[in-house]
Amino acid sequence: MRTVTIVGASLAGLHAARELRAQGFDGRLVIVGEEPHHPYDRPPLSKDFLTGRADESRLALTDADETAGLDAEWLLGVRARGLDTRGRTVVLDDGRTVSTDGVVIATGAAARRLPGDSPAGIHTLRTLDDARALRADLSRGPRRVVVIGGGFIGAETASSCARLGHEVTVVEAAPLPLVPQLGAPMAAVCAALHRRGGVELVTGTGVAGLRGTTAVTGVDLTDGRALPADLVIVGIGAVPNTAWLAGSTLALHDGVLCDDGCVTALPQVVAVGDVARVGGARTEHWTSATEQPRVAVTNLLAGHTRTTARPLPYFWSDQYDSRIQFAGRYREGDTVQVTEGEITDDGAPGESGFLARYERDGRTVAVLGVDRPRAFMRARRELQRAEGERGERAAAPAAL
Ligand SMILES: Cc1cc2nc3c(=O)[nH]c(=O)nc-3n(C[C@H](O)[C@H](O)[C@H](O)COP(=O)(O)OP(=O)(O)OC[C@H]3O[C@@H](n4cnc5c(N)ncnc54)[C@H](O)[C@@H]3O)c2cc1C
């Protein structure tokens, strides 16, 4: 393999570049990125960057020494708009083409938007430029902020806006936010965090439309109510960036379909991070985007799926001074029990947080920690060990 092209210059793309060099690839390495920036970290955008506790210099994921060491051609501020059917040519928006022997798809996901034109004051939060614009708008004095969507990005931005002294309402269509991710009992804890943080949570109603022609003035709800607003943040999920692959032969369905080794239908094309549907599951977690590239690059350089990995999904979220950590795979019907610490009468975590275990068929399948980092890490390690042993047993030949 003489040339490898990484499309997507963010967390997963950078980790793929590091892995390529670490695993001995010494050919031409091209990194294509739609954003003009070198890789930066997204989690702080809804947290410390939004509140002003971290400035832009804290976001960088790499530095000049490392980029020199990677010896890559960085084509930034340009979008890939096509991959030929054999996966050998990447076509760029500016008309250039890159001939390549291998491709790492790391194009991530984009914030889902509301349909139609948006008046001023409507924000989504995915990129540094989004965060700069939101921060600037929030700095113009006390605002009435409506956050549409009570998922992680919605909850974190609501929490940051409340910390900055704005009046915040979160609108969530489901009866509770985060039920698909955490199940109802733990989702209720997140709802209590909003209340404790002084944020109004309006649930069980959707958004019928936005008010305002040049600038937003309010949000109409499907239950007939109207919420006044100077600023609206739309946090209704993310869509994997696969449109540019429409003309390729790759299978696309809510992401790029790959096997357990991140390999697509073409052995010289692998996918990693938020855009990749690996072994039937797509995650939008920072840790997956840093772990998948090792496996993907090994297989890319081997020319076939030599190694597979299904690491235990892990994510964290910071809301209202609480750190939520979750590891494992939750499914509807799993039971959940607090095994350390407590949930107080108002439904929010006690002073020293808590640890909860999710069970299915008598075994732990996931753990959740709120403000209990040591106990959580211990429980996560136990779960990882148990999963590893089960995987080995499943792979071992049956005893005679
Ligand atoms: C505000 C925010 C807060 C978050 N907080 C947490 C958290 O607390 N915990 C957690 O676990 N995860 C968190 N995440 C998720 C985490 O940041 C993502 O999982 C991670 O960024 C995924 O990395 P990626 O490289 O796969 O994709 P991305 O970071 O989305 O990067 C993809 C890159 O590809 C570029 N691109 C797209 N299409 C093209 C194209 N056609 N050509 C060239 N370039 C292209 C994009 O512009 C982008 O730069 C957060 C995400 C956001 C947005």
The ligand as an SDF file (V2000), in Angstrom:
LIG
                    3D

 53 58  0  0  0  0  0  0  0  0999 V2000
  -20.8150   19.2870   21.4930 C   0  0  0  0  0  0  0  0  0  0  0  0
  -20.3970   17.8480   21.6210 C   0  0  0  0  0  0  0  0  0  0  0  0
  -20.1380   17.3160   22.8800 C   0  0  0  0  0  0  0  0  0  0  0  0
  -19.7760   15.9660   23.0120 C   0  0  0  0  0  0  0  0  0  0  0  0
  -19.5410   15.4700   24.2510 N   0  0  0  0  0  0  0  0  0  0  0  0
  -19.2180   14.1570   24.4000 C   0  0  0  0  0  0  0  0  0  0  0  0
  -19.0020   13.6040   25.6970 C   0  0  0  0  0  0  0  0  0  0  0  0
  -19.1120   14.2850   26.7120 O   0  0  0  0  0  0  0  0  0  0  0  0
  -18.6870   12.2780   25.7730 N   0  0  0  0  0  0  0  0  0  0  0  0
  -18.5530   11.4690   24.6740 C   0  0  0  0  0  0  0  0  0  0  0  0
  -18.2790   10.2600   24.7960 O   0  0  0  0  0  0  0  0  0  0  0  0
  -18.7290   11.9860   23.4160 N   0  0  0  0  0  0  0  0  0  0  0  0
  -19.0580   13.2980   23.2710 C   0  0  0  0  0  0  0  0  0  0  0  0
  -19.2630   13.8260   22.0080 N   0  0  0  0  0  0  0  0  0  0  0  0
  -19.1090   12.9280   20.8470 C   0  0  0  0  0  0  0  0  0  0  0  0
  -17.6820   12.9200   20.3030 C   0  0  0  0  0  0  0  0  0  0  0  0
  -17.1630   14.2010   20.2200 O   0  0  0  0  0  0  0  0  0  0  0  0
  -17.7200   12.2280   18.9430 C   0  0  0  0  0  0  0  0  0  0  0  0
  -18.0380   10.8680   19.1800 O   0  0  0  0  0  0  0  0  0  0  0  0
  -16.4150   12.3550   18.1790 C   0  0  0  0  0  0  0  0  0  0  0  0
  -16.1470   13.6940   17.8530 O   0  0  0  0  0  0  0  0  0  0  0  0
  -16.4570   11.5150   16.9040 C   0  0  0  0  0  0  0  0  0  0  0  0
  -15.3050   11.7180   16.1760 O   0  0  0  0  0  0  0  0  0  0  0  0
  -15.2410   11.4570   14.6130 P   0  0  0  0  0  0  0  0  0  0  0  0
  -13.8460   11.8100   14.2250 O   0  0  0  0  0  0  0  0  0  0  0  0
  -15.7890   10.1300   14.3000 O   0  0  0  0  0  0  0  0  0  0  0  0
  -16.2940   12.4810   13.9650 O   0  0  0  0  0  0  0  0  0  0  0  0
  -16.3370   14.0560   13.9910 P   0  0  0  0  0  0  0  0  0  0  0  0
  -15.7150   14.5670   15.2270 O   0  0  0  0  0  0  0  0  0  0  0  0
  -17.7480   14.4170   13.6780 O   0  0  0  0  0  0  0  0  0  0  0  0
  -15.4180   14.4970   12.7720 O   0  0  0  0  0  0  0  0  0  0  0  0
  -15.6930   14.2350   11.4440 C   0  0  0  0  0  0  0  0  0  0  0  0
  -14.9520   15.2430   10.5870 C   0  0  0  0  0  0  0  0  0  0  0  0
  -15.1200   14.8900    9.2240 O   0  0  0  0  0  0  0  0  0  0  0  0
  -15.3880   16.0660    8.4720 C   0  0  0  0  0  0  0  0  0  0  0  0
  -16.1150   15.7040    7.2520 N   0  0  0  0  0  0  0  0  0  0  0  0
  -17.4230   15.3440    7.1360 C   0  0  0  0  0  0  0  0  0  0  0  0
  -17.7280   15.0740    5.8460 N   0  0  0  0  0  0  0  0  0  0  0  0
  -16.5900   15.2690    5.1460 C   0  0  0  0  0  0  0  0  0  0  0  0
  -16.2720   15.1420    3.7590 C   0  0  0  0  0  0  0  0  0  0  0  0
  -17.1680   14.7390    2.8700 N   0  0  0  0  0  0  0  0  0  0  0  0
  -15.0190   15.4290    3.3790 N   0  0  0  0  0  0  0  0  0  0  0  0
  -14.0840   15.8280    4.2800 C   0  0  0  0  0  0  0  0  0  0  0  0
  -14.3360   15.9630    5.5930 N   0  0  0  0  0  0  0  0  0  0  0  0
  -15.5660   15.6770    6.0300 C   0  0  0  0  0  0  0  0  0  0  0  0
  -16.2140   16.9080    9.4160 C   0  0  0  0  0  0  0  0  0  0  0  0
  -16.2110   18.2640    9.0070 O   0  0  0  0  0  0  0  0  0  0  0  0
  -15.4930   16.6700   10.7360 C   0  0  0  0  0  0  0  0  0  0  0  0
  -14.4430   17.5550   10.9200 O   0  0  0  0  0  0  0  0  0  0  0  0
  -19.6440   15.1590   21.8550 C   0  0  0  0  0  0  0  0  0  0  0  0
  -19.9120   15.7040   20.5860 C   0  0  0  0  0  0  0  0  0  0  0  0
  -20.2850   17.0330   20.4670 C   0  0  0  0  0  0  0  0  0  0  0  0
  -20.5830   17.6000   19.1050 C   0  0  0  0  0  0  0  0  0  0  0  0
  1  2  1  0
  2  3  1  0
  2 52  2  0
  3  4  2  0
  4  5  1  0
  4 50  1  0
  5  6  2  0
  6  7  1  0
  6 13  1  0
  7  8  2  0
  7  9  1  0
  9 10  1  0
 10 11  2  0
 10 12  1  0
 12 13  2  0
 13 14  1  0
 14 15  1  0
 14 50  1  0
 15 16  1  0
 16 17  1  0
 16 18  1  0
 18 19  1  0
 18 20  1  0
 20 21  1  0
 20 22  1  0
 22 23  1  0
 23 24  1  0
 24 25  2  0
 24 26  1  0
 24 27  1  0
 27 28  1  0
 28 29  2  0
 28 30  1  0
 28 31  1  0
 31 32  1  0
 32 33  1  0
 33 34  1  0
 33 48  1  0
 34 35  1  0
 35 36  1  0
 35 46  1  0
 36 37  1  0
 36 45  1  0
 37 38  2  0
 38 39  1  0
 39 40  1  0
 39 45  2  0
 40 41  1  0
 40 42  2  0
 42 43  1  0
 43 44  2  0
 44 45  1  0
 46 47  1  0
 46 48  1  0
 48 49  1  0
 50 51  2  0
 51 52  1  0
 52 53  1  0
M  END
$$$$
